[in-house]
Amino acid sequence: MTDNDKTQVFRRAAERGGTRSFTRSAPDDEDRRETRMFERGGGPAGTPAEAEEPEGPARARRRRHPVRRFVLWTIALLLLVALLIPGGTWVAIWYTARLDDRPPSDAIIVLGASQFNGTPSQIFQARLEHAAELYESGVADQIVTVGGSQPGDLFTEAGSGRDWLVETGVPETSITALDVGSDTLQSIQAVSEVFTERGWSTAIIVTDPWHSLRSRVIAGDYGIDAVTSPTRSGPAVWSRETQINYITRETGALIYYRIFGTSTDVAIDAV
């Protein structure tokens, strides 16, 4: 065999699982030498095994990476949830605002809004007009108005609503006025007590479109099987800017309620 021929040399450790060295020499005119090292595992002879990486800084860094990746994925997941919950709630409020359900029910619930010396505000009047329409259509033979008063008021929201409905032709015997409640939660709590006393279970809630979902959720939590038939007129739906503001504030109010189970201090106009 000449010097230019390739030479292969094999060295095998005495024990299985040792190191096998494979050396291949290049011809003399090529100034290079190539050596390949293979680690054989503890299995039977001839079983291929993966090479074991030498201990060093790179390998140590890779051992720390799983913890780092876990932390990063956890942070990313929390950020995703923080974005999805408000976004999903915003869309749900927008979607529910477009629903108009009118099944036969035990009563129509009109949530109160501002009144001025016994005269319903424009937003409140829009709700009362819609409730009167539902009553005339025969979906329920009882209307419940609810809402208390502000300090210094001589009239309550519920009483003002009842008087307005009576003036428009709804029999007073078909109206129950609950003069309590300064927010949605307190109002629904008062209504639920009347429903329990009278054996009612189903209701149509009349309020502004953007307030529909939160009202329905709270009513469900207090045992009322409620649907919503929101108003389609009044200041609450006059402009796109107003609608976006209402939806955004209702998003915060609903998330707050779902987390803490109480009303939020975020001001929601006319609610």
C-alpha positions as CSV (number, residue, x, y, z in Angstrom):
1,M,0.0,0.0,0.0
2,T,1.5,3.3,-1.0
3,D,1.7,6.6,1.0
4,N,-1.1,8.0,-1.1
5,D,-3.4,5.3,-0.1
6,K,-6.0,6.0,2.6
7,T,-5.3,4.4,5.9
8,Q,-8.0,3.5,8.4
9,V,-7.2,2.8,12.0
10,F,-9.7,1.6,14.5
11,R,-9.3,1.6,18.3
12,R,-11.9,0.0,20.5
13,A,-11.9,0.2,24.3
14,A,-11.7,-3.1,26.1
15,E,-15.2,-2.7,27.6
16,R,-18.4,-2.2,25.7
17,G,-19.7,1.3,25.9
18,G,-16.2,2.8,25.7
19,T,-14.9,5.1,23.1
20,R,-14.2,4.1,19.5
21,S,-11.8,6.2,17.5
22,F,-12.0,6.2,13.7
23,T,-9.1,7.8,11.9
24,R,-8.9,8.5,8.2
25,S,-5.7,9.9,6.7
26,A,-5.7,11.9,3.5
27,P,-3.2,11.5,0.8
28,D,0.2,13.2,1.2
29,D,-0.5,16.0,-1.1
30,E,-3.4,17.1,1.1
31,D,-2.4,18.7,4.3
32,R,-5.3,17.6,6.4
33,R,-6.2,14.8,8.8
34,E,-9.7,13.9,9.8
35,T,-10.7,12.2,13.0
36,R,-14.2,11.1,14.0
37,M,-15.0,10.2,17.5
38,F,-18.1,8.1,18.3
39,E,-19.4,7.4,21.8
40,R,-20.9,4.0,22.2
41,G,-23.5,3.6,24.9
42,G,-23.9,0.8,27.4
43,G,-26.1,-1.2,25.0
44,P,-25.0,-4.3,23.0
45,A,-22.2,-4.1,20.6
46,G,-23.1,-2.5,17.3
47,T,-25.9,-0.4,18.8
48,P,-25.6,3.2,17.6
49,A,-25.5,5.8,20.3
50,E,-25.5,9.6,20.3
51,A,-22.3,11.5,21.0
52,E,-22.2,13.0,24.4
53,E,-21.5,16.7,24.4
54,P,-18.5,17.8,26.5
55,E,-19.2,19.7,29.7
56,G,-18.8,23.4,29.2
57,P,-20.4,26.9,29.5
58,A,-22.6,26.4,26.4
59,R,-24.1,23.2,27.8
60,A,-24.7,24.8,31.2
61,R,-26.5,27.7,29.5
62,R,-28.8,25.2,27.7
63,R,-29.6,23.5,31.0
64,R,-30.9,26.9,32.3
65,H,-32.9,27.6,29.3
66,P,-36.0,25.4,30.2
67,V,-36.7,27.6,33.2
68,R,-36.2,30.8,31.3
69,R,-38.5,29.5,28.5
70,F,-41.1,28.6,31.1
71,V,-41.0,32.1,32.6
72,L,-41.3,33.7,29.2
73,W,-44.2,31.5,28.1
74,T,-46.0,32.2,31.3
75,I,-45.6,36.0,30.9
76,A,-46.7,35.8,27.3
77,L,-49.8,33.7,28.3
78,L,-50.7,36.3,31.0
79,L,-50.4,39.1,28.5
80,L,-52.6,37.3,26.0
81,V,-55.3,36.7,28.6
82,A,-55.1,40.3,29.7
83,L,-55.8,41.3,26.1
84,L,-58.4,38.6,25.3
85,I,-60.7,39.1,28.3
86,P,-61.4,42.9,27.8
87,G,-61.5,42.4,24.0
88,G,-63.9,39.4,24.3
89,T,-66.1,41.2,26.8
90,W,-66.2,44.3,24.5
91,V,-67.4,42.2,21.6
92,A,-70.0,40.3,23.8
93,I,-71.5,43.6,24.9
94,W,-71.6,44.9,21.3
95,Y,-73.3,41.6,20.2
96,T,-75.8,41.5,23.0
97,A,-76.8,45.1,22.3
98,R,-78.1,44.0,18.9
99,L,-80.3,41.3,20.3
100,D,-84.1,41.9,20.8
101,D,-85.7,39.0,22.6
102,R,-89.4,39.1,23.3
103,P,-90.6,35.7,24.6
104,P,-93.7,35.5,26.8
105,S,-92.5,36.4,30.3
106,D,-93.8,37.0,33.8
107,A,-92.8,40.6,33.8
108,I,-91.0,43.5,32.0
109,I,-88.3,45.1,34.1
110,V,-87.5,48.7,33.4
111,L,-84.2,49.8,34.9
112,G,-84.3,53.3,36.2
113,A,-82.4,56.3,35.0
114,S,-82.4,60.0,35.8
115,Q,-85.6,61.9,36.5
116,F,-86.1,65.6,37.1
117,N,-88.8,66.5,39.6
118,G,-90.9,63.5,38.5
119,T,-90.2,63.9,34.8
120,P,-88.2,61.1,33.2
121,S,-85.0,62.1,31.4
122,Q,-84.7,61.4,27.7
123,I,-82.9,58.1,28.3
124,F,-85.4,57.0,30.9
125,Q,-88.4,58.0,28.8
126,A,-87.0,55.9,25.9
127,R,-86.9,52.9,28.1
128,L,-90.5,53.5,29.4
129,E,-91.8,53.9,25.8
130,H,-90.2,50.6,24.8
131,A,-91.7,48.9,27.9
132,A,-95.1,50.2,27.1
133,E,-94.7,48.9,23.5
134,L,-93.8,45.4,24.9
135,Y,-96.8,45.5,27.3
136,E,-99.2,46.4,24.5
137,S,-97.8,43.5,22.4
138,G,-98.8,41.1,25.1
139,V,-95.4,39.6,26.0
140,A,-96.1,40.2,29.7
141,D,-98.9,41.6,31.7
142,Q,-96.8,43.1,34.5
143,I,-94.2,45.9,34.4
144,V,-91.7,46.5,37.2
145,T,-90.1,49.9,37.4
146,V,-87.1,50.2,39.7
147,G,-84.8,52.9,41.0
148,G,-84.4,55.1,44.0
149,S,-83.6,58.8,44.4
150,Q,-80.6,61.1,44.7
151,P,-80.1,63.2,47.9
152,G,-82.6,66.1,47.7
153,D,-84.9,64.5,45.2
154,L,-88.6,64.6,45.9
155,F,-89.3,61.8,43.4
156,T,-87.9,58.4,42.8
157,E,-87.0,56.9,39.4
158,A,-89.4,54.0,39.9
159,G,-92.3,56.3,40.9
160,S,-91.6,58.7,38.0
161,G,-91.6,55.7,35.6
162,R,-94.8,54.3,37.0
163,D,-96.6,57.7,36.7
164,W,-95.4,58.1,33.1
165,L,-96.7,54.7,32.2
166,V,-100.0,55.3,33.8
167,E,-100.4,58.5,31.9
168,T,-99.8,56.7,28.6
169,G,-102.5,54.1,29.3
170,V,-100.9,51.3,31.2
171,P,-103.1,50.2,34.1
172,E,-101.7,51.0,37.5
173,T,-102.5,47.5,38.7
174,S,-100.1,46.2,36.1
175,I,-97.2,48.2,37.4
176,T,-95.0,47.5,40.4
177,A,-92.7,50.4,41.4
178,L,-89.7,49.6,43.6
179,D,-88.3,52.8,45.0
180,V,-84.9,51.4,45.8
181,G,-81.6,51.0,44.1
182,S,-78.9,53.5,43.1
183,D,-77.1,51.1,40.7
184,T,-77.8,48.0,38.6
185,L,-76.9,45.5,41.3
186,Q,-79.1,47.1,44.0
187,S,-82.0,47.3,41.5
188,I,-81.8,43.7,40.4
189,Q,-81.5,42.6,44.1
190,A,-84.7,44.4,44.9
191,V,-86.5,43.0,41.8
192,S,-85.4,39.4,42.6
193,E,-87.1,39.6,46.0
194,V,-90.4,40.6,44.3
195,F,-89.9,37.7,41.8
196,T,-89.4,35.3,44.7
197,E,-92.5,36.5,46.6
198,R,-94.7,36.3,43.5
199,G,-93.3,33.1,42.1
200,W,-92.1,34.7,39.0
201,S,-89.0,33.4,37.1
202,T,-88.8,34.9,33.6
203,A,-88.4,38.5,32.6
204,I,-87.6,40.9,29.7
205,I,-85.2,43.6,30.8
206,V,-85.5,47.0,29.2
207,T,-82.5,49.2,29.3
208,D,-79.9,50.8,26.9
209,P,-78.3,48.5,24.4
210,W,-74.9,48.6,25.9
211,H,-76.2,48.0,29.4
212,S,-78.1,44.8,28.3
213,L,-75.4,42.2,28.9
214,R,-74.4,43.3,32.4
215,S,-78.1,43.6,33.4
216,R,-78.8,40.1,32.1
217,V,-75.7,38.6,33.8
218,I,-76.6,40.1,37.2
219,A,-80.3,39.0,36.9
220,G,-79.2,35.5,36.1
221,D,-77.0,35.5,39.2
222,Y,-80.1,36.4,41.3
223,G,-82.2,33.6,39.9
224,I,-84.1,35.5,37.2
225,D,-84.3,33.9,33.8
226,A,-83.9,37.1,31.8
227,V,-83.6,38.2,28.2
228,T,-83.1,41.7,27.0
229,S,-85.1,44.0,24.6
230,P,-83.1,47.2,24.6
231,T,-84.2,50.6,23.4
232,R,-83.3,51.8,19.9
233,S,-83.8,55.5,20.5
234,G,-82.6,58.2,22.9
235,P,-79.2,59.8,23.7
236,A,-77.6,56.4,24.4
237,V,-77.6,55.6,20.7
238,W,-77.4,58.9,19.0
239,S,-73.8,58.9,17.9
240,R,-71.0,56.4,17.2
241,E,-68.8,58.1,19.7
242,T,-71.4,57.8,22.4
243,Q,-71.9,54.1,21.6
244,I,-68.1,53.3,21.8
245,N,-67.8,55.2,25.1
246,Y,-70.8,53.3,26.6
247,I,-69.4,49.9,25.4
248,T,-65.9,50.6,26.8
249,R,-67.2,51.7,30.2
250,E,-69.6,48.8,30.4
251,T,-66.7,46.5,29.6
252,G,-64.9,47.7,32.7
253,A,-68.1,47.5,34.8
254,L,-68.8,43.9,33.8
255,I,-65.3,42.7,34.3
256,Y,-65.3,44.4,37.8
257,Y,-68.6,42.7,38.7
258,R,-67.4,39.3,37.5
259,I,-64.2,39.5,39.6
260,F,-65.5,41.1,42.8
261,G,-69.3,40.5,42.6
262,T,-70.1,44.1,43.4
263,S,-70.8,47.3,41.5
264,T,-68.0,49.4,40.2
265,D,-67.5,53.1,40.9
266,V,-67.0,53.7,37.2
267,A,-69.7,56.2,36.2
268,I,-72.1,54.8,33.6
269,D,-74.3,57.6,32.3
270,A,-78.0,57.1,32.8
271,V,-77.8,53.7,34.4
